[in-house]
Amino acid sequence: MTLEIRRTFYPMINCADPAASMEWLSKAFGFEPMNVYRDDGGAVVHAEMRYDTGLFMFGRGEPGTSAVYVAVDDPDAHHDRAKAAGAEIFRELADQDYGSRDYAARDLDGNEWYFGTYRP
């Protein structure tokens, strides 16, 4: 019997060169690429890697910065709750071309949190 893992939290890191980082992370730490998304020019814009049952996401951005993506079942209600509590919403709730409905907010210390229905 196979047990399905329902993940909720996904660390997100930013890299200057996601393709080089993916190669290095695999070689140095044994992380395995799961999904890799490229732009029309072939550059990696988003990737997911795993190790055992853990998974993280990364893409091009300011190196050394990170965020957390949290999968939620009802992003509309979650968004409304966060907004009512005074969260700084910096990316409004929207349907994404990859099938997720999500938004992004900053906490009191400026940390970025992404909430949506996507589950890698």
Phi and psi in radians as a Rosetta constraint file:
Dihedral C 1 N 2 CA 2 C 2 CIRCULARHARMONIC -1.667 0.35
Dihedral N 2 CA 2 C 2 N 3 CIRCULARHARMONIC 2.261 0.35
Dihedral C 2 N 3 CA 3 C 3 CIRCULARHARMONIC -1.614 0.35
Dihedral N 3 CA 3 C 3 N 4 CIRCULARHARMONIC 2.156 0.35
Dihedral C 3 N 4 CA 4 C 4 CIRCULARHARMONIC -1.435 0.35
Dihedral N 4 CA 4 C 4 N 5 CIRCULARHARMONIC 2.299 0.35
Dihedral C 4 N 5 CA 5 C 5 CIRCULARHARMONIC -1.678 0.35
Dihedral N 5 CA 5 C 5 N 6 CIRCULARHARMONIC 2.172 0.35
Dihedral C 5 N 6 CA 6 C 6 CIRCULARHARMONIC -1.806 0.35
Dihedral N 6 CA 6 C 6 N 7 CIRCULARHARMONIC 1.709 0.35
Dihedral C 6 N 7 CA 7 C 7 CIRCULARHARMONIC -1.371 0.35
Dihedral N 7 CA 7 C 7 N 8 CIRCULARHARMONIC 2.660 0.35
Dihedral C 7 N 8 CA 8 C 8 CIRCULARHARMONIC -2.182 0.35
Dihedral N 8 CA 8 C 8 N 9 CIRCULARHARMONIC -0.745 0.35
Dihedral C 8 N 9 CA 9 C 9 CIRCULARHARMONIC -1.826 0.35
Dihedral N 9 CA 9 C 9 N 10 CIRCULARHARMONIC 2.336 0.35
Dihedral C 9 N 10 CA 10 C 10 CIRCULARHARMONIC -2.316 0.35
Dihedral N 10 CA 10 C 10 N 11 CIRCULARHARMONIC 1.907 0.35
Dihedral C 10 N 11 CA 11 C 11 CIRCULARHARMONIC -1.087 0.35
Dihedral N 11 CA 11 C 11 N 12 CIRCULARHARMONIC 2.550 0.35
Dihedral C 11 N 12 CA 12 C 12 CIRCULARHARMONIC -2.227 0.35
Dihedral N 12 CA 12 C 12 N 13 CIRCULARHARMONIC 2.277 0.35
Dihedral C 12 N 13 CA 13 C 13 CIRCULARHARMONIC -2.138 0.35
Dihedral N 13 CA 13 C 13 N 14 CIRCULARHARMONIC 2.709 0.35
Dihedral C 13 N 14 CA 14 C 14 CIRCULARHARMONIC -1.890 0.35
Dihedral N 14 CA 14 C 14 N 15 CIRCULARHARMONIC 2.501 0.35
Dihedral C 14 N 15 CA 15 C 15 CIRCULARHARMONIC -2.342 0.35
Dihedral N 15 CA 15 C 15 N 16 CIRCULARHARMONIC 2.562 0.35
Dihedral C 15 N 16 CA 16 C 16 CIRCULARHARMONIC -1.191 0.35
Dihedral N 16 CA 16 C 16 N 17 CIRCULARHARMONIC -0.657 0.35
Dihedral C 16 N 17 CA 17 C 17 CIRCULARHARMONIC -2.363 0.35
Dihedral N 17 CA 17 C 17 N 18 CIRCULARHARMONIC 1.571 0.35
Dihedral C 17 N 18 CA 18 C 18 CIRCULARHARMONIC -0.989 0.35
Dihedral N 18 CA 18 C 18 N 19 CIRCULARHARMONIC -0.637 0.35
Dihedral C 18 N 19 CA 19 C 19 CIRCULARHARMONIC -1.136 0.35
Dihedral N 19 CA 19 C 19 N 20 CIRCULARHARMONIC -0.788 0.35
Dihedral C 19 N 20 CA 20 C 20 CIRCULARHARMONIC -1.145 0.35
Dihedral N 20 CA 20 C 20 N 21 CIRCULARHARMONIC -0.693 0.35
Dihedral C 20 N 21 CA 21 C 21 CIRCULARHARMONIC -1.107 0.35
Dihedral N 21 CA 21 C 21 N 22 CIRCULARHARMONIC -0.734 0.35
Dihedral C 21 N 22 CA 22 C 22 CIRCULARHARMONIC -1.063 0.35
Dihedral N 22 CA 22 C 22 N 23 CIRCULARHARMONIC -0.772 0.35
Dihedral C 22 N 23 CA 23 C 23 CIRCULARHARMONIC -1.092 0.35
Dihedral N 23 CA 23 C 23 N 24 CIRCULARHARMONIC -0.795 0.35
Dihedral C 23 N 24 CA 24 C 24 CIRCULARHARMONIC -1.172 0.35
Dihedral N 24 CA 24 C 24 N 25 CIRCULARHARMONIC -0.766 0.35
Dihedral C 24 N 25 CA 25 C 25 CIRCULARHARMONIC -1.072 0.35
Dihedral N 25 CA 25 C 25 N 26 CIRCULARHARMONIC -0.606 0.35
Dihedral C 25 N 26 CA 26 C 26 CIRCULARHARMONIC -1.194 0.35
Dihedral N 26 CA 26 C 26 N 27 CIRCULARHARMONIC -0.830 0.35
Dihedral C 26 N 27 CA 27 C 27 CIRCULARHARMONIC -1.176 0.35
Dihedral N 27 CA 27 C 27 N 28 CIRCULARHARMONIC -0.788 0.35
Dihedral C 27 N 28 CA 28 C 28 CIRCULARHARMONIC -1.376 0.35
Dihedral N 28 CA 28 C 28 N 29 CIRCULARHARMONIC -0.723 0.35
Dihedral C 28 N 29 CA 29 C 29 CIRCULARHARMONIC -2.020 0.35
Dihedral N 29 CA 29 C 29 N 30 CIRCULARHARMONIC -0.089 0.35
Dihedral C 29 N 30 CA 30 C 30 CIRCULARHARMONIC 1.369 0.35
Dihedral N 30 CA 30 C 30 N 31 CIRCULARHARMONIC 0.288 0.35
Dihedral C 30 N 31 CA 31 C 31 CIRCULARHARMONIC -1.228 0.35
Dihedral N 31 CA 31 C 31 N 32 CIRCULARHARMONIC 2.521 0.35
Dihedral C 31 N 32 CA 32 C 32 CIRCULARHARMONIC -1.918 0.35
Dihedral N 32 CA 32 C 32 N 33 CIRCULARHARMONIC 2.258 0.35
Dihedral C 32 N 33 CA 33 C 33 CIRCULARHARMONIC -1.122 0.35
Dihedral N 33 CA 33 C 33 N 34 CIRCULARHARMONIC 2.408 0.35
Dihedral C 33 N 34 CA 34 C 34 CIRCULARHARMONIC -1.922 0.35
Dihedral N 34 CA 34 C 34 N 35 CIRCULARHARMONIC -1.052 0.35
Dihedral C 34 N 35 CA 35 C 35 CIRCULARHARMONIC -2.248 0.35
Dihedral N 35 CA 35 C 35 N 36 CIRCULARHARMONIC 2.373 0.35
Dihedral C 35 N 36 CA 36 C 36 CIRCULARHARMONIC -2.310 0.35
Dihedral N 36 CA 36 C 36 N 37 CIRCULARHARMONIC 2.194 0.35
Dihedral C 36 N 37 CA 37 C 37 CIRCULARHARMONIC -2.021 0.35
Dihedral N 37 CA 37 C 37 N 38 CIRCULARHARMONIC 2.289 0.35
Dihedral C 37 N 38 CA 38 C 38 CIRCULARHARMONIC -2.086 0.35
Dihedral N 38 CA 38 C 38 N 39 CIRCULARHARMONIC 2.684 0.35
Dihedral C 38 N 39 CA 39 C 39 CIRCULARHARMONIC -1.423 0.35
Dihedral N 39 CA 39 C 39 N 40 CIRCULARHARMONIC -3.110 0.35
Dihedral C 39 N 40 CA 40 C 40 CIRCULARHARMONIC -1.072 0.35
Dihedral N 40 CA 40 C 40 N 41 CIRCULARHARMONIC -0.433 0.35
Dihedral C 40 N 41 CA 41 C 41 CIRCULARHARMONIC -1.525 0.35
Dihedral N 41 CA 41 C 41 N 42 CIRCULARHARMONIC -0.027 0.35
Dihedral C 41 N 42 CA 42 C 42 CIRCULARHARMONIC 1.617 0.35
Dihedral N 42 CA 42 C 42 N 43 CIRCULARHARMONIC -0.025 0.35
Dihedral C 42 N 43 CA 43 C 43 CIRCULARHARMONIC -1.319 0.35
Dihedral N 43 CA 43 C 43 N 44 CIRCULARHARMONIC 2.444 0.35
Dihedral C 43 N 44 CA 44 C 44 CIRCULARHARMONIC -1.225 0.35
Dihedral N 44 CA 44 C 44 N 45 CIRCULARHARMONIC 2.161 0.35
Dihedral C 44 N 45 CA 45 C 45 CIRCULARHARMONIC -1.889 0.35
Dihedral N 45 CA 45 C 45 N 46 CIRCULARHARMONIC -0.380 0.35
Dihedral C 45 N 46 CA 46 C 46 CIRCULARHARMONIC -2.745 0.35
Dihedral N 46 CA 46 C 46 N 47 CIRCULARHARMONIC 2.422 0.35
Dihedral C 46 N 47 CA 47 C 47 CIRCULARHARMONIC -2.539 0.35
Dihedral N 47 CA 47 C 47 N 48 CIRCULARHARMONIC 2.747 0.35
Dihedral C 47 N 48 CA 48 C 48 CIRCULARHARMONIC -2.273 0.35
Dihedral N 48 CA 48 C 48 N 49 CIRCULARHARMONIC 2.354 0.35
Dihedral C 48 N 49 CA 49 C 49 CIRCULARHARMONIC -2.258 0.35
Dihedral N 49 CA 49 C 49 N 50 CIRCULARHARMONIC 2.717 0.35
Dihedral C 49 N 50 CA 50 C 50 CIRCULARHARMONIC -2.308 0.35
Dihedral N 50 CA 50 C 50 N 51 CIRCULARHARMONIC 2.813 0.35
Dihedral C 50 N 51 CA 51 C 51 CIRCULARHARMONIC -2.572 0.35
Dihedral N 51 CA 51 C 51 N 52 CIRCULARHARMONIC 2.061 0.35
Dihedral C 51 N 52 CA 52 C 52 CIRCULARHARMONIC 0.990 0.35
Dihedral N 52 CA 52 C 52 N 53 CIRCULARHARMONIC -2.130 0.35
Dihedral C 52 N 53 CA 53 C 53 CIRCULARHARMONIC -1.678 0.35
Dihedral N 53 CA 53 C 53 N 54 CIRCULARHARMONIC -0.038 0.35
Dihedral C 53 N 54 CA 54 C 54 CIRCULARHARMONIC -1.497 0.35
Dihedral N 54 CA 54 C 54 N 55 CIRCULARHARMONIC 2.685 0.35
Dihedral C 54 N 55 CA 55 C 55 CIRCULARHARMONIC -2.559 0.35
Dihedral N 55 CA 55 C 55 N 56 CIRCULARHARMONIC 2.475 0.35
Dihedral C 55 N 56 CA 56 C 56 CIRCULARHARMONIC -2.410 0.35
Dihedral N 56 CA 56 C 56 N 57 CIRCULARHARMONIC 2.828 0.35
Dihedral C 56 N 57 CA 57 C 57 CIRCULARHARMONIC -2.088 0.35
Dihedral N 57 CA 57 C 57 N 58 CIRCULARHARMONIC 2.678 0.35
Dihedral C 57 N 58 CA 58 C 58 CIRCULARHARMONIC -2.740 0.35
Dihedral N 58 CA 58 C 58 N 59 CIRCULARHARMONIC 2.870 0.35
Dihedral C 58 N 59 CA 59 C 59 CIRCULARHARMONIC -2.912 0.35
Dihedral N 59 CA 59 C 59 N 60 CIRCULARHARMONIC -2.966 0.35
Dihedral C 59 N 60 CA 60 C 60 CIRCULARHARMONIC -1.315 0.35
Dihedral N 60 CA 60 C 60 N 61 CIRCULARHARMONIC 2.330 0.35
Dihedral C 60 N 61 CA 61 C 61 CIRCULARHARMONIC 3.135 0.35
Dihedral N 61 CA 61 C 61 N 62 CIRCULARHARMONIC -2.987 0.35
Dihedral C 61 N 62 CA 62 C 62 CIRCULARHARMONIC -1.212 0.35
Dihedral N 62 CA 62 C 62 N 63 CIRCULARHARMONIC 1.987 0.35
Dihedral C 62 N 63 CA 63 C 63 CIRCULARHARMONIC -0.982 0.35
Dihedral N 63 CA 63 C 63 N 64 CIRCULARHARMONIC 2.512 0.35
Dihedral C 63 N 64 CA 64 C 64 CIRCULARHARMONIC 1.547 0.35
Dihedral N 64 CA 64 C 64 N 65 CIRCULARHARMONIC -0.096 0.35
Dihedral C 64 N 65 CA 65 C 65 CIRCULARHARMONIC -1.760 0.35
Dihedral N 65 CA 65 C 65 N 66 CIRCULARHARMONIC 2.711 0.35
Dihedral C 65 N 66 CA 66 C 66 CIRCULARHARMONIC -2.597 0.35
Dihedral N 66 CA 66 C 66 N 67 CIRCULARHARMONIC 2.971 0.35
Dihedral C 66 N 67 CA 67 C 67 CIRCULARHARMONIC -2.687 0.35
Dihedral N 67 CA 67 C 67 N 68 CIRCULARHARMONIC -3.141 0.35
Dihedral C 67 N 68 CA 68 C 68 CIRCULARHARMONIC -2.250 0.35
Dihedral N 68 CA 68 C 68 N 69 CIRCULARHARMONIC 2.332 0.35
Dihedral C 68 N 69 CA 69 C 69 CIRCULARHARMONIC -1.799 0.35
Dihedral N 69 CA 69 C 69 N 70 CIRCULARHARMONIC 2.319 0.35
Dihedral C 69 N 70 CA 70 C 70 CIRCULARHARMONIC -2.144 0.35
Dihedral N 70 CA 70 C 70 N 71 CIRCULARHARMONIC 2.134 0.35
Dihedral C 70 N 71 CA 71 C 71 CIRCULARHARMONIC -1.375 0.35
Dihedral N 71 CA 71 C 71 N 72 CIRCULARHARMONIC 2.220 0.35
Dihedral C 71 N 72 CA 72 C 72 CIRCULARHARMONIC -2.216 0.35
Dihedral N 72 CA 72 C 72 N 73 CIRCULARHARMONIC 2.644 0.35
Dihedral C 72 N 73 CA 73 C 73 CIRCULARHARMONIC -1.411 0.35
Dihedral N 73 CA 73 C 73 N 74 CIRCULARHARMONIC -0.526 0.35
Dihedral C 73 N 74 CA 74 C 74 CIRCULARHARMONIC -2.260 0.35
Dihedral N 74 CA 74 C 74 N 75 CIRCULARHARMONIC 1.443 0.35
Dihedral C 74 N 75 CA 75 C 75 CIRCULARHARMONIC -1.124 0.35
Dihedral N 75 CA 75 C 75 N 76 CIRCULARHARMONIC -0.497 0.35
Dihedral C 75 N 76 CA 76 C 76 CIRCULARHARMONIC -1.129 0.35
Dihedral N 76 CA 76 C 76 N 77 CIRCULARHARMONIC -0.850 0.35
Dihedral C 76 N 77 CA 77 C 77 CIRCULARHARMONIC -1.141 0.35
Dihedral N 77 CA 77 C 77 N 78 CIRCULARHARMONIC -0.683 0.35
Dihedral C 77 N 78 CA 78 C 78 CIRCULARHARMONIC -1.105 0.35
Dihedral N 78 CA 78 C 78 N 79 CIRCULARHARMONIC -0.785 0.35
Dihedral C 78 N 79 CA 79 C 79 CIRCULARHARMONIC -1.025 0.35
Dihedral N 79 CA 79 C 79 N 80 CIRCULARHARMONIC -0.836 0.35
Dihedral C 79 N 80 CA 80 C 80 CIRCULARHARMONIC -1.088 0.35
Dihedral N 80 CA 80 C 80 N 81 CIRCULARHARMONIC -0.694 0.35
Dihedral C 80 N 81 CA 81 C 81 CIRCULARHARMONIC -1.112 0.35
Dihedral N 81 CA 81 C 81 N 82 CIRCULARHARMONIC -0.816 0.35
Dihedral C 81 N 82 CA 82 C 82 CIRCULARHARMONIC -1.083 0.35
Dihedral N 82 CA 82 C 82 N 83 CIRCULARHARMONIC -0.765 0.35
Dihedral C 82 N 83 CA 83 C 83 CIRCULARHARMONIC -1.108 0.35
Dihedral N 83 CA 83 C 83 N 84 CIRCULARHARMONIC -0.743 0.35
Dihedral C 83 N 84 CA 84 C 84 CIRCULARHARMONIC -1.109 0.35
Dihedral N 84 CA 84 C 84 N 85 CIRCULARHARMONIC -0.517 0.35
Dihedral C 84 N 85 CA 85 C 85 CIRCULARHARMONIC -1.453 0.35
Dihedral N 85 CA 85 C 85 N 86 CIRCULARHARMONIC -0.036 0.35
Dihedral C 85 N 86 CA 86 C 86 CIRCULARHARMONIC 1.620 0.35
Dihedral N 86 CA 86 C 86 N 87 CIRCULARHARMONIC 0.256 0.35
Dihedral C 86 N 87 CA 87 C 87 CIRCULARHARMONIC -1.100 0.35
Dihedral N 87 CA 87 C 87 N 88 CIRCULARHARMONIC 2.500 0.35
Dihedral C 87 N 88 CA 88 C 88 CIRCULARHARMONIC -1.419 0.35
Dihedral N 88 CA 88 C 88 N 89 CIRCULARHARMONIC 1.811 0.35
Dihedral C 88 N 89 CA 89 C 89 CIRCULARHARMONIC -1.473 0.35
Dihedral N 89 CA 89 C 89 N 90 CIRCULARHARMONIC 1.989 0.35
Dihedral C 89 N 90 CA 90 C 90 CIRCULARHARMONIC -1.853 0.35
Dihedral N 90 CA 90 C 90 N 91 CIRCULARHARMONIC -0.143 0.35
Dihedral C 90 N 91 CA 91 C 91 CIRCULARHARMONIC -2.424 0.35
Dihedral N 91 CA 91 C 91 N 92 CIRCULARHARMONIC 1.963 0.35
Dihedral C 91 N 92 CA 92 C 92 CIRCULARHARMONIC -1.151 0.35
Dihedral N 92 CA 92 C 92 N 93 CIRCULARHARMONIC 2.753 0.35
Dihedral C 92 N 93 CA 93 C 93 CIRCULARHARMONIC -1.011 0.35
Dihedral N 93 CA 93 C 93 N 94 CIRCULARHARMONIC 2.230 0.35
Dihedral C 93 N 94 CA 94 C 94 CIRCULARHARMONIC -2.768 0.35
Dihedral N 94 CA 94 C 94 N 95 CIRCULARHARMONIC 2.694 0.35
Dihedral C 94 N 95 CA 95 C 95 CIRCULARHARMONIC -1.374 0.35
Dihedral N 95 CA 95 C 95 N 96 CIRCULARHARMONIC 2.339 0.35
Dihedral C 95 N 96 CA 96 C 96 CIRCULARHARMONIC -1.781 0.35
Dihedral N 96 CA 96 C 96 N 97 CIRCULARHARMONIC 2.729 0.35
Dihedral C 96 N 97 CA 97 C 97 CIRCULARHARMONIC -1.186 0.35
Dihedral N 97 CA 97 C 97 N 98 CIRCULARHARMONIC -0.269 0.35
Dihedral C 97 N 98 CA 98 C 98 CIRCULARHARMONIC -1.651 0.35
Dihedral N 98 CA 98 C 98 N 99 CIRCULARHARMONIC 0.179 0.35
Dihedral C 98 N 99 CA 99 C 99 CIRCULARHARMONIC 1.746 0.35
Dihedral N 99 CA 99 C 99 N 100 CIRCULARHARMONIC -0.129 0.35
Dihedral C 99 N 100 CA 100 C 100 CIRCULARHARMONIC -1.550 0.35
Dihedral N 100 CA 100 C 100 N 101 CIRCULARHARMONIC 2.718 0.35
Dihedral C 100 N 101 CA 101 C 101 CIRCULARHARMONIC -2.041 0.35
Dihedral N 101 CA 101 C 101 N 102 CIRCULARHARMONIC 2.061 0.35
Dihedral C 101 N 102 CA 102 C 102 CIRCULARHARMONIC -2.645 0.35
Dihedral N 102 CA 102 C 102 N 103 CIRCULARHARMONIC 3.007 0.35
Dihedral C 102 N 103 CA 103 C 103 CIRCULARHARMONIC -2.629 0.35
Dihedral N 103 CA 103 C 103 N 104 CIRCULARHARMONIC 2.973 0.35
Dihedral C 103 N 104 CA 104 C 104 CIRCULARHARMONIC -2.371 0.35
Dihedral N 104 CA 104 C 104 N 105 CIRCULARHARMONIC 2.522 0.35
Dihedral C 104 N 105 CA 105 C 105 CIRCULARHARMONIC -2.507 0.35
Dihedral N 105 CA 105 C 105 N 106 CIRCULARHARMONIC 2.812 0.35
Dihedral C 105 N 106 CA 106 C 106 CIRCULARHARMONIC -1.905 0.35
Dihedral N 106 CA 106 C 106 N 107 CIRCULARHARMONIC 2.514 0.35
Dihedral C 106 N 107 CA 107 C 107 CIRCULARHARMONIC -1.500 0.35
Dihedral N 107 CA 107 C 107 N 108 CIRCULARHARMONIC -3.024 0.35
Dihedral C 107 N 108 CA 108 C 108 CIRCULARHARMONIC -1.071 0.35
Dihedral N 108 CA 108 C 108 N 109 CIRCULARHARMONIC -0.439 0.35
Dihedral C 108 N 109 CA 109 C 109 CIRCULARHARMONIC -1.728 0.35
Dihedral N 109 CA 109 C 109 N 110 CIRCULARHARMONIC 0.110 0.35
Dihedral C 109 N 110 CA 110 C 110 CIRCULARHARMONIC 1.526 0.35
Dihedral N 110 CA 110 C 110 N 111 CIRCULARHARMONIC 0.065 0.35
Dihedral C 110 N 111 CA 111 C 111 CIRCULARHARMONIC -1.191 0.35
Dihedral N 111 CA 111 C 111 N 112 CIRCULARHARMONIC 2.483 0.35
Dihedral C 111 N 112 CA 112 C 112 CIRCULARHARMONIC -1.618 0.35
Dihedral N 112 CA 112 C 112 N 113 CIRCULARHARMONIC 2.334 0.35
Dihedral C 112 N 113 CA 113 C 113 CIRCULARHARMONIC -2.214 0.35
Dihedral N 113 CA 113 C 113 N 114 CIRCULARHARMONIC 2.278 0.35
Dihedral C 113 N 114 CA 114 C 114 CIRCULARHARMONIC -1.991 0.35
Dihedral N 114 CA 114 C 114 N 115 CIRCULARHARMONIC 2.326 0.35
Dihedral C 114 N 115 CA 115 C 115 CIRCULARHARMONIC -2.233 0.35
Dihedral N 115 CA 115 C 115 N 116 CIRCULARHARMONIC 2.314 0.35
Dihedral C 115 N 116 CA 116 C 116 CIRCULARHARMONIC -3.013 0.35
Dihedral N 116 CA 116 C 116 N 117 CIRCULARHARMONIC -3.084 0.35
Dihedral C 116 N 117 CA 117 C 117 CIRCULARHARMONIC -1.588 0.35
Dihedral N 117 CA 117 C 117 N 118 CIRCULARHARMONIC -0.130 0.35
Dihedral C 117 N 118 CA 118 C 118 CIRCULARHARMONIC -1.180 0.35
Dihedral N 118 CA 118 C 118 N 119 CIRCULARHARMONIC 2.290 0.35
Dihedral C 118 N 119 CA 119 C 119 CIRCULARHARMONIC -2.265 0.35
Dihedral N 119 CA 119 C 119 N 120 CIRCULARHARMONIC 1.780 0.35
